[in-house]
Amino acid sequence: MARLINRQPDRLGRWILALLPFVLLLVLYLLSSEARLAVNPNDKLLPSFPTIFDAIVKMAFEPNRRTGEYLLWADTLSSLRLLLLGVGISALMGLTVGLLNGGIPLIRIPCSPVVTALSLIPPMAILPILFIVFGLGDLAKVMLIVIGICPILIRDLQLKTLSLPEEQLIKAQTLGASTSQILLRMMLPQVLPRLIEAIRLTLGSAWLFLIAAEAIAATEGLGYRIFLVRRYLDMSIILPYVVWITLLAFAMDWILKVTSRKAFPWYFGRNGEAQG
Amino acid sequence: MKKSSFSSSFRKWLCVGLLPVFLFGSVPAFAKEKFKVAWTIYAGWMPWDYAAQSGIIKKWADKYGIDIDVVQVNDYVESINQYTAGGFDGCVMTNMDALTIPAAGGVDSTALIVGDYSNGNDGIVLKGKSSLKDIKGQPVNLVQLSVSHYLLARALETQGMSEKDVKVVNTSDADIVSAYTTKDVTAAVTWNPLLSEILKQPDSHLVFDSSKIPGEIIDLMVVKTDKLKAHPELGKALTGAWYEIMSEMSGSDAKAKEARTAMAKASGTDLAGYDQQLKATNMFYQPANAVLFTTDPHLKLTMQMVAEFSMQHGLLGDNAPSAESIGVETPSGIYGDKNNVKLRFDPSYMQMAADGKL
């Protein structure tokens, strides 16, 4: 049919259409930047592409004059380490507590309301308390990420565990499975892909918490650098850093997606779940 | 039939709707020129709040036939960034930030009013140690690349040390007081009112403060040079209002106390607390003193030190070839590139105030 809803672009057309908005954004930036630079060649707000390129080269491939470090890589390593620590701890706790909450009513009844209440506290609001309890170092940053995303992971996995069909539970028991066998052999494999999905969805928040923590007290990190050069409005560093953070986040999301697809093909085959 | 009646009524309403646009749309052409200046909380800048609240700024703006909007911005750096990006015609800032943000960003700026210099308002605090020498090897929490950083560099210099001897930890000014209460923080550099908060904590020692480098951390009202050239009345109105407040708030009569109490309240303290902060601020209550300070050849030397510090820390931008790449004009001569003057200390408006010509 020639109706609009039935028109599908071919493979090439798909790529072109997908890239078009990005190209338009770039052109828009280029035009605005040129207009501002025409008025003031030293304008810092919308630097030209060569300026940005020079800044990237300087940050990534030339050792810093004062510290001798390659700043972009040092910042990336520092941020990724904290982020992976925070997300890793959260995932482990989320999986354990979520599974136990979902599987065992005697654990769920005392724990679930507390987790719900904790998950409702905005982590940024308790930042000053976090500092006093955990200090200003890496621990506070990791804890902020954990406090920020762990309750969400727990709640999500608890819901997923609870949503497993009743029939499976009964079947497993008739076949003689113990509690630990049911938890580890029946429930765990079924909630694992859901854990990866939940991590993918909370990664954005994890980055947010990390960068917020780095803005407050830090000596290195991607967020630290952005807030530092903001002091003298150096957009030629801020913009590439933002793009870099986006790329890293995209890569992590993609790796999780591919891992999940390879490890749990059955999860993706069934009823269109998790097609994201 | 129905359609045409709709379109005619549509047209009618469109005309009625557009009428005010035509009537008032052309009004701004005859309206008074409008200017926006920004200020942030600091002992030496609270008079700007008073200027807006008491109506003094309006009085002076009316006198010169212009409108001046005095806007408080919550975040200091953000206010300067906004000024640099074009959101404001004027903004309060220190001499160092004036050089590294708008001037380095190619925005030609004029220091219209030299309001004060820090004379103890910025300081270095050590926990449990009472000598500046003991700072060696410690992590030092401060707002990096700010005047605190500059103060630290100058202090280390006096001990024959350099930044390599300490570990600088960037800490936002909003959190530095609560950060100081944790055991990780053993040394901090900050400014008032945060400094006095920190000094209240047990076993804290002020080991160095800006009174040991008097006149180097200067607080200014900075305006765009081209705006000032095109509208000298902006400079006159701002300067006139400023020195009216200066004469009103200095002294010890009831009116002065009332003015200072208002400023104290707006900065979150009381009269006693604010007077305490003013003691560490060398306010130029008399325009003649500000002119004297600005015309003193020492200002050029100060700006040279600030420019060299900024260059060392990359504050002038990565493509800045040297500390001298940005010209700073002072009454005693230009420091740096004469063909690229972006920061000008212009005492002429303060001189007018001193001569009573505003």
HADDOCK unambig.tbl for C-alpha pairs under 7 A between the chains (distance, minus, plus):
assign (segid A and resid 40 and name CA) (segid B and resid 106 and name CA) 6.36 0.50 0.50
assign (segid A and resid 42 and name CA) (segid B and resid 105 and name CA) 5.21 0.50 0.50
assign (segid A and resid 42 and name CA) (segid B and resid 106 and name CA) 4.53 0.50 0.50
assign (segid A and resid 43 and name CA) (segid B and resid 105 and name CA) 5.22 0.50 0.50
assign (segid A and resid 43 and name CA) (segid B and resid 106 and name CA) 5.89 0.50 0.50
assign (segid A and resid 44 and name CA) (segid B and resid 105 and name CA) 5.47 0.50 0.50
assign (segid A and resid 45 and name CA) (segid B and resid 85 and name CA) 6.52 0.50 0.50
assign (segid A and resid 128 and name CA) (segid B and resid 178 and name CA) 6.61 0.50 0.50
assign (segid A and resid 131 and name CA) (segid B and resid 179 and name CA) 6.61 0.50 0.50
assign (segid A and resid 132 and name CA) (segid B and resid 181 and name CA) 6.99 0.50 0.50
assign (segid A and resid 132 and name CA) (segid B and resid 182 and name CA) 5.25 0.50 0.50
assign (segid A and resid 135 and name CA) (segid B and resid 182 and name CA) 5.86 0.50 0.50
assign (segid A and resid 135 and name CA) (segid B and resid 183 and name CA) 6.93 0.50 0.50
assign (segid A and resid 135 and name CA) (segid B and resid 184 and name CA) 5.91 0.50 0.50
assign (segid A and resid 136 and name CA) (segid B and resid 184 and name CA) 6.42 0.50 0.50
assign (segid A and resid 216 and name CA) (segid B and resid 171 and name CA) 5.32 0.50 0.50
assign (segid A and resid 216 and name CA) (segid B and resid 172 and name CA) 5.04 0.50 0.50
assign (segid A and resid 216 and name CA) (segid B and resid 175 and name CA) 6.84 0.50 0.50
assign (segid A and resid 217 and name CA) (segid B and resid 169 and name CA) 6.55 0.50 0.50
assign (segid A and resid 217 and name CA) (segid B and resid 170 and name CA) 5.32 0.50 0.50
assign (segid A and resid 217 and name CA) (segid B and resid 171 and name CA) 4.19 0.50 0.50
assign (segid A and resid 217 and name CA) (segid B and resid 172 and name CA) 6.52 0.50 0.50
assign (segid A and resid 218 and name CA) (segid B and resid 169 and name CA) 5.66 0.50 0.50
assign (segid A and resid 218 and name CA) (segid B and resid 170 and name CA) 5.39 0.50 0.50
assign (segid A and resid 218 and name CA) (segid B and resid 171 and name CA) 6.74 0.50 0.50
assign (segid A and resid 219 and name CA) (segid B and resid 169 and name CA) 5.13 0.50 0.50
assign (segid A and resid 219 and name CA) (segid B and resid 170 and name CA) 6.06 0.50 0.50
assign (segid A and resid 228 and name CA) (segid B and resid 144 and name CA) 6.94 0.50 0.50
assign (segid A and resid 231 and name CA) (segid B and resid 77 and name CA) 6.24 0.50 0.50
assign (segid A and resid 231 and name CA) (segid B and resid 145 and name CA) 6.88 0.50 0.50
assign (segid A and resid 232 and name CA) (segid B and resid 100 and name CA) 6.14 0.50 0.50
assign (segid A and resid 232 and name CA) (segid B and resid 101 and name CA) 4.94 0.50 0.50
assign (segid A and resid 232 and name CA) (segid B and resid 315 and name CA) 6.43 0.50 0.50
assign (segid A and resid 233 and name CA) (segid B and resid 81 and name CA) 6.45 0.50 0.50
assign (segid A and resid 233 and name CA) (segid B and resid 101 and name CA) 6.59 0.50 0.50
